[in-house]
Every structure is written in C-alpha cells, then in structure tokens.
Amino acid sequence: MKNLQRNRLITRTAFFFLFLLAPVLDIFRFDLTETHFVILGQALSLDITKSWVLSGTPLDTGLRILFRFVLPLIAIISIGIFIFWKWGRIYCGWLCPHFSVVETINDLMHKRTGKVTIWEKAKPESAKGTVADWSLIVLVSVTIAFSWALGLLSYLLPPILLYIDLVNFDLSRGETIFLCVATLAFTIDFVFARHLFCKYGCAVGVFQSLFWMMNPKSMVVEFDRERASLCKGCDKDCEEACPMRLPVRSFKRSKFTCTQCAQCISACVEVQKDNPDGSLLAWDEGEKTKQTSLIPMVSIETSKSKK
C-alpha cells in the first residue's frame, strides 16, 4: 500500500502542475481574445464563417458540426460516464487538483494543530496549534489560492502576456479584480471548507457519485465484517485517515462521496501489519452486505461509546 500511495502522490502532483501549466504550454485553454479553444497548440473552431456557409450546402455545414463538435463531445462524455460507473470518484482521489490541496492542507494542519479541520477537536495529547502554526496554514492556503486564481485566468487570456503584466505590475482593472476575488474565495475554501466542498459543493464529484451508485458491481472499499472483532484494538485509524471523513466501515450508501484514495486501506494495513490475515479493508467489485455480520460492529461501537 505504500507503493500505491506513492504512485497516487506522483499522479496527483503531476496532474496539479499540468493543471497550472497547460495554458502556458498551449495544451488546453480557451482564448477569450480570439474566441476559440487552443488544444495542443492548434486553434480549434468550427470554421463556420459567413462566406463558407454561403458557398457550401446545408449538408456540409451539418457534417462539419457533427464531426468537429457533436461526436467528439459525445465520445468524451461516454468515456467519462463509463469511468464513473466503474470506479466512482477515482478522478477525485487520483487526479483532481482541488483534492490535492485538500490532502496537502489536511496533512499540514494535522501536524501543526493535531486535527485536520477547524471543526474537529484535537486529541488531548496532540499539539494545540500556536499563532505561528495557524499563520503558516493561512499563508500556504493563500499562496495556493493565488496560484489557482492565476492559473484559471490563464485559461481565458493569453498566459504569457498575463504573466508579463503580472511581473511588471501592469494588470488591467478586470484582471486585478478577478485575481483578488478568486484568491479570497479559494482561501476561504482551503482554510474552512476543503472536503466539505468536495462532499456538498462539487457538481463534478456528485455527478461521478451518482453513476457509481447505479452500478452494484462498481469498485468499492469493502470491509470484512466477519473479522470485525479485530477492530477493538483500533482507534478508528481508517476513519481518521480518510480525507473526506467518511464512515469507511459502513455500507456503500454511506460512502457516497468516497474518492477511492485508499488512505483508509493503507491505515488498516498498517494497524494489521502483524496479522497474517491482513487488512480488514480492501478494494472489491460490488459489496457483500450480510445483515448478520453487522452484530460485531454494533458491539464494538457500543463498547467504545461506554469508555
């Protein structure tokens, strides 16, 4: 599982930099000044000019729209739906730039304050977090938020000219307002919301989850309920490791926003490292829902609540 998390770190870090650099490298952007997309350095438009329409036939116009816009869009959406149906929110856990920020600031906040969000209570033995700690968290959040705001603006305006104007402090009024407002909004998200936005505010994430729930054979983190008694010596490490703060030992419907990051599996592997039978959590296709196997879990939670 260490290799899995290392590979996931590599993929999400690479995609994060791709997200920021794609406009600069002309990999993908929409040029508002020219009103067309730029993909792999090439301007992409339907090339439907007035003169071309008058010189051609309605059939030629329809075929150009069909092959240059409609069919590629249908293909992209179809591939996306299949991925969501099969693997759920795997894009979120392995590629999404926002989720990369969620995990980065979660880790920083946990090291500095003993908790991963301001809404949780830190454990008594953990650090409480000094003014310097919180200042560092806010500074990191603002820095990432500004890079996000600048990156998004570069998707709409010629990026090289934008960066030159930024270095020379010669941004237009509209550009300055956009950067200030976007930086403030992202900072509020990164400091206060993060995974809450992923769970309740991200339309792309909810869209993925809906298709995932439609498939009874989709990939899911399965809990071995027949060995649930082994959880007695564990202080919910799997749930503590989950960036989305989900009840990972529960059923699929309770894990509607699971991002397939496998942090919970890695935590369980570490806890059960001396157990020859291995982890109680693992990826599986579909979910084995035996109602009788819930009894051990109920007794575990009850015994913990009495302590």
Secondary structure as the mmCIF struct_conf table of DSSP 4:
data_model
#
loop_
_struct_conf.conf_type_id
_struct_conf.id
_struct_conf.beg_label_comp_id
_struct_conf.beg_label_asym_id
_struct_conf.beg_label_seq_id
_struct_conf.end_label_comp_id
_struct_conf.end_label_asym_id
_struct_conf.end_label_seq_id
HELX_RH_AL_P HELX_RH_AL_P1 LYS A 2 LEU A 21
TURN_TY1_P TURN_TY1_P1 ALA A 22 ASP A 26
BEND BEND1 ILE A 27 ILE A 27
STRN STRN1 PHE A 28 ASP A 31
TURN_TY1_P TURN_TY1_P2 LEU A 32 THR A 35
STRN STRN2 HIS A 36 ILE A 39
TURN_TY1_P TURN_TY1_P3 LEU A 40 GLY A 41
STRN STRN3 GLN A 42 LEU A 44
HELX_RH_AL_P HELX_RH_AL_P2 LYS A 50 SER A 55
BEND BEND2 GLY A 56 GLY A 56
HELX_RH_AL_P HELX_RH_AL_P3 PRO A 58 ILE A 65
HELX_RH_PI_P HELX_RH_PI_P1 LEU A 66 VAL A 70
HELX_RH_AL_P HELX_RH_AL_P4 LEU A 71 TRP A 87
BEND BEND3 GLY A 88 ARG A 89
HELX_RH_AL_P HELX_RH_AL_P5 ILE A 90 TRP A 94
TURN_TY1_P TURN_TY1_P4 LEU A 95 LEU A 95
HELX_RH_AL_P HELX_RH_AL_P6 PRO A 97 THR A 113
BEND BEND4 GLY A 114 THR A 117
TURN_TY1_P TURN_TY1_P5 ILE A 118 TRP A 119
BEND BEND5 GLU A 120 GLU A 120
HELX_LH_PP_P HELX_LH_PP_P1 LYS A 121 LYS A 123
TURN_TY1_P TURN_TY1_P6 PRO A 124 GLU A 125
BEND BEND6 SER A 126 SER A 126
HELX_RH_AL_P HELX_RH_AL_P7 VAL A 131 SER A 154
TURN_TY1_P TURN_TY1_P7 TYR A 155 LEU A 156
BEND BEND7 LEU A 157 LEU A 157
HELX_RH_AL_P HELX_RH_AL_P8 PRO A 159 VAL A 167
TURN_TY1_P TURN_TY1_P8 ASN A 168 PHE A 169
HELX_RH_AL_P HELX_RH_AL_P9 ARG A 173 ILE A 188
HELX_RH_PI_P HELX_RH_PI_P2 ASP A 189 ALA A 193
TURN_TY1_P TURN_TY1_P9 ARG A 194 ARG A 194
HELX_RH_AL_P HELX_RH_AL_P10 HIS A 195 TYR A 200
TURN_TY1_P TURN_TY1_P10 GLY A 201 GLY A 201
HELX_RH_AL_P HELX_RH_AL_P11 ALA A 203 MET A 214
TURN_TY1_P TURN_TY1_P11 PRO A 216 LYS A 217
BEND BEND8 SER A 218 SER A 218
STRN STRN4 MET A 219 PHE A 223
HELX_RH_3T_P HELX_RH_3T_P1 ARG A 225 GLY A 233
BEND BEND9 LYS A 236 LYS A 236
HELX_RH_AL_P HELX_RH_AL_P12 ASP A 237 ALA A 241
TURN_TY1_P TURN_TY1_P12 PRO A 243 MET A 244
TURN_TY1_P TURN_TY1_P13 VAL A 248 ARG A 249
BEND BEND10 SER A 250 SER A 250
HELX_RH_3T_P HELX_RH_3T_P2 LYS A 252 LYS A 255
TURN_TY1_P TURN_TY1_P14 PHE A 256 THR A 257
HELX_RH_AL_P HELX_RH_AL_P13 GLN A 263 VAL A 271
TURN_TY1_P TURN_TY1_P15 GLN A 272 ASP A 274
TURN_TY1_P TURN_TY1_P16 PRO A 276 ASP A 277
BEND BEND11 LEU A 280 LEU A 280
STRN STRN5 LEU A 281 GLU A 285
BEND BEND12 GLY A 286 GLY A 286
HELX_RH_3T_P HELX_RH_3T_P3 GLN A 291 SER A 293
HELX_RH_AL_P HELX_RH_AL_P14 LEU A 294 LYS A 306
#
